[in-house]
Amino acid sequence: MSHAACASIALAALAACSSAPDPQAGAAPATATVQNLAQAMARQPIVLLGEVHDNAAQHALRLQALQRLVAGGARPALAFEQLDADRQAALDQVRAEAPVPGADAQPDGGRDAGQGAGQAAERNAELVARIIQVAGAKGWQWGYYRPYLAVALQYDLPIIAANLSRNQAMRIAQEGAGAVFSAEQQAQLGLDDVAPDIRRAQEHEVEVGHCGRLPADALAPIALAQVARDAMLARSILPFAERGVVLFTGNGHARRDIGVARHFPPRDQARSVSIGLLEDDERATQASGWFDVTLLTPVQPRQDPCLDMPTLPQRTPHRTPPGGDPPQMLRTAWRG
């Protein structure tokens, strides 16, 4: 199997079963509630809001906390790991068709007001579907993310497509950062000189997250793709820091020690809060040191992701020909 194929398989599974080295001591985790999550989200204008991607209880908590935040008057931009940054223009074009919030409501609050609100909700649901169609990365369980997008439309909040696309991440893992970014862009993103502690920790996370079944020479390329994603997420949300911004992302990206926050300038690091929403298992206490706020939810039953993960062989030289189409495995494996 080629190095590129190994990389793409590994990237595909990273979010689902990632782990990491022992963290420094941090605040003790607490049981997650809507109230303490909303309070944590109100602490700073830049919110890195983690998740276990398939945990339904966590998504329900995040939605209720967001609704409480905006009901209290906050109007943050909403940024998504699940939306591809290179599709922002297409998203904005769809967004321009959104109805003005409350435009259909009637001042007497009677039956016409209810009908108008219902019609606006229907139009917003259609726009959410179109936003996902034009900017949504493949492989996500979109039923979890539609409600956040609906809140953005309801309250006229900016929607930020924040992540590298699947193809961009794969190219970086296969060919290096120069395959996607110019030398100037690499310098701006910090990809020309990744801090050694970030590099080591990301490589360790890739290795442990893939059940020790990756060849050693696949670790650094995949780790670089993860660092590039963190850097892109940081760059995408910083222009919205003054008004406030919430990034919906996996816990790995929300980590303060090696995640998105490490790519902020010092001023923005100081006005950001990283929130880890973790499942209450044996790893939660260790992981709490990675976040400013660590909140726990029950473990969602699922099959052990290591059961079906193959052991991948050492790489063989491979490069997709310039302008060529990558193998089907590479096109379908990356989930983001």
DAHUVEN-V985431 format. One record per pair of residues at least 4 apart in sequence whose C-alpha atoms are under 7 Angstrom apart, sorted by sequence separation. I is the first residue (numbers start at 0). J is the second residue. If there is no record, write none. Layout:
i,j
I,J
I,J
This chain:
i,j
0,4
1,5
2,6
3,7
4,8
5,9
6,10
7,11
8,12
9,13
12,16
13,17
31,35
32,36
33,37
34,38
35,39
36,40
37,41
38,42
54,58
55,59
56,60
57,61
58,62
59,63
60,64
61,65
62,66
63,67
64,68
65,69
66,70
67,71
68,72
69,73
86,90
87,91
88,92
89,93
90,94
91,95
108,112
109,113
110,114
111,115
112,116
113,117
114,118
115,119
116,120
117,121
118,122
119,123
120,124
121,125
122,126
123,127
124,128
125,129
126,130
127,131
128,132
129,133
130,134
131,135
141,145
144,148
145,149
146,150
147,151
148,152
149,153
150,154
151,155
152,156
163,167
164,168
165,169
166,170
167,171
168,172
169,173
170,174
171,175
174,178
176,180
177,181
180,184
181,185
182,186
183,187
184,188
185,189
186,190
189,193
193,197
194,198
195,199
196,200
197,201
198,202
199,203
200,204
201,205
202,206
203,207
204,208
205,209
206,210
207,211
209,213
213,217
217,221
218,222
219,223
220,224
221,225
222,226
223,227
224,228
225,229
226,230
227,231
228,232
229,233
230,234
231,235
232,236
233,237
236,240
239,243
240,244
248,252
249,253
250,254
254,258
257,261
263,267
264,268
265,269
266,270
267,271
279,283
282,286
283,287
304,308
319,323
325,329
326,330
327,331
328,332
0,5
31,36
68,73
69,74
151,156
163,168
170,175
171,176
177,182
180,185
185,190
186,191
193,198
206,211
239,244
248,253
253,258
255,260
256,261
263,268
278,283
325,330
40,46
105,111
151,157
185,191
252,258
253,259
255,261
277,283
287,293
319,325
50,57
105,112
151,158
171,178
206,213
251,258
252,259
104,112
170,178
171,179
236,244
260,268
103,112
104,115
103,115
104,116
167,179
206,218
103,116
205,218
275,290
103,119
202,218
274,290
279,295
202,219
205,222
273,290
274,291
275,292
276,293
277,294
278,295
279,296
127,145
255,273
273,291
274,292
275,293
276,294
277,295
278,296
279,297
280,298
254,273
272,291
273,292
274,293
275,294
276,295
277,296
278,297
279,298
202,222
253,273
278,298
98,119
127,148
201,222
253,274
127,149
253,275
229,252
198,222
124,149
250,275
97,123
123,149
233,259
250,276
33,60
37,64
232,259
32,60
36,64
37,65
97,126
123,152
229,258
230,259
233,262
33,63
37,67
229,259
233,263
33,64
37,68
230,262
256,289
255,289
254,289
255,290
254,290
93,130
190,227
90,130
188,230
90,133
89,133
90,134
86,133
87,134
173,220
86,134
172,220
172,221
83,134
172,223
82,134
83,135
172,224
82,135
83,136
100,153
171,224
81,135
82,136
100,154
81,136
97,152
100,155
168,224
197,257
163,228
162,228
163,231
162,231
161,231
162,232
161,232
87,160
77,151
86,160
161,235
84,160
83,160
84,161
82,160
83,161
84,162
77,156
82,161
83,162
84,163
76,156
77,157
78,158
79,159
82,162
83,163
75,156
76,157
77,158
78,159
79,160
80,161
81,162
83,164
74,156
76,158
77,159
78,160
79,161
80,162
78,161
58,143
62,147
210,305
212,309
213,310
214,311
212,310
213,311
214,312
212,311
214,313
78,236
7,169
76,239
6,172
75,242
76,243
77,244
78,245
79,246
80,247
75,243
76,244
77,245
78,246
79,247
80,248
165,333
75,244
76,245
77,246
78,247
79,248
165,334
3,173
75,245
165,335
20,200
19,200
20,203
19,203
20,204
19,204
18,204
17,204
17,205
19,207
18,207
17,207
18,208
17,208
13,205
16,208
16,209
13,208
45,240
13,209
44,240
138,334
48,245
52,249
137,334
45,243
46,244
47,245
48,246
49,247
50,248
51,249
44,243
45,244
46,245
47,246
48,247
49,248
50,249
51,250
9,209
44,244
45,245
46,246
47,247
48,248
49,249
50,250
49,250
49,253
48,253
47,253
6,217
10,221
2,217
6,221
45,270
46,271
47,272
48,273
49,274
50,275
44,270
45,271
46,272
47,273
48,274
49,275
50,276
51,277
43,270
44,271
45,272
46,273
47,274
48,275
49,276
50,277
43,271
43,272
42,272
57,296
54,299
28,284
28,287
27,287
26,287
25,287
26,288
22,285
25,288
31,294
21,285
22,286
24,288
29,293
30,294
31,295
23,288
28,293
29,294
30,295
31,296
22,288
28,294
29,295
30,296
22,289
28,295
16,304
5,311
0,312
2,314
1,314
2,315
0,314
1,315
2,316
3,317
0,315
1,316
2,317
1,317
11,332
7,329
11,333
10,333
11,334
4,328
8,332
11,335
4,329
7,332
7,333
